[in-house]
Amino acid sequence: MQPIDIYQIDAFAIRLFTGNPAAVCVLNEWLPVSVMQKIALENNLSETAFIVRESNEWSIRWFTPETEVDLCGHATLASAFVVLTILHPENNTVVFRSQKMGNLTVRKKADMLELDFPSDTLKTCLLPETLENSLGKAPLECFIGRSDYLLLYASEADILNLKPDFRKLAHAGARGIIVTAPGTDVDFVSRFFAPQVGINEDPVTGSAHTALTPFWSARLGKLSMKAKQLSDRGGYLECTLQGERTLISGHAFLYLKGKIFI
């Protein structure tokens, strides 16, 4: 087998060593799922994206160290950076075909890249006892979306001070837990916990903002907003609600390029 080109990109970052690192593997054809899962585990990043060129589009799949997922924002941003900055810098747009979420378009937007994702729909729900016992502070409200819970808190300080019990949280019965509050110098802030898919705390979660953007747009009466994810690495995003789509913009930085030998 020919060596596989692999890139590691810091996505939704303000500079290198911030944001969320994602691996991007550029394939000539799909590998067996078991092999892609092993590569993701070996990379030991929150997400590894695999992309294959098909006509004028690219197909994309995403893997955590433990499982394949339906959608990943930061690894899509990282993949777009590879395509639009390294492989085809003459292009301004790339379309990724996903298995579960349809076509995902990414465009150059000044010095940022803009993801065009389907928005998530939230429903009010009762706070599960597992969440109540694992976060240390009860939220003001609880919602459930396509794959994640969203918990609303009163302040940015509440979000920063949460100390989850990840062993308990792993039994929450959802892909992840979004916690959010109004921001002090941005429109809203968040954190994202997903021990059930092998990621205790994700540094920056683009897909979570498909729920956060319509949620905060309705509350703030704004279509365009600025957001921060308050992980240790930190992340910055610009979000716009456009009908049933969410546009999520961020910066990306190349950390390494290498080859995988199998």
Buried (B, 14 or more C-beta within 10 A) or exposed (E): EEEBBBBBBBBBBBEEEBBBBBBBBBBEEEBEEEBBBBBBBEBEBBBBBBBBBEEEBBBBBBBBBEEBBBBBBBBBBBBBBBBBBBBEEEEEEBBBBBEEBEEBBBBBBEEBBBBBBBBBEBEEEEBBEBBBEBBEBEBEEBBBBBBBBBBBBEEBEBBEEBEBEBEBBBEBEBBBBBBBBBBEEBBBBBBBBBBBBBBEBBBBBBBBBBBBBBBBBEEEEBEBBBBBBBBEBBBBBBBBBEEEBBBBBBBBBBBEEEEBEE
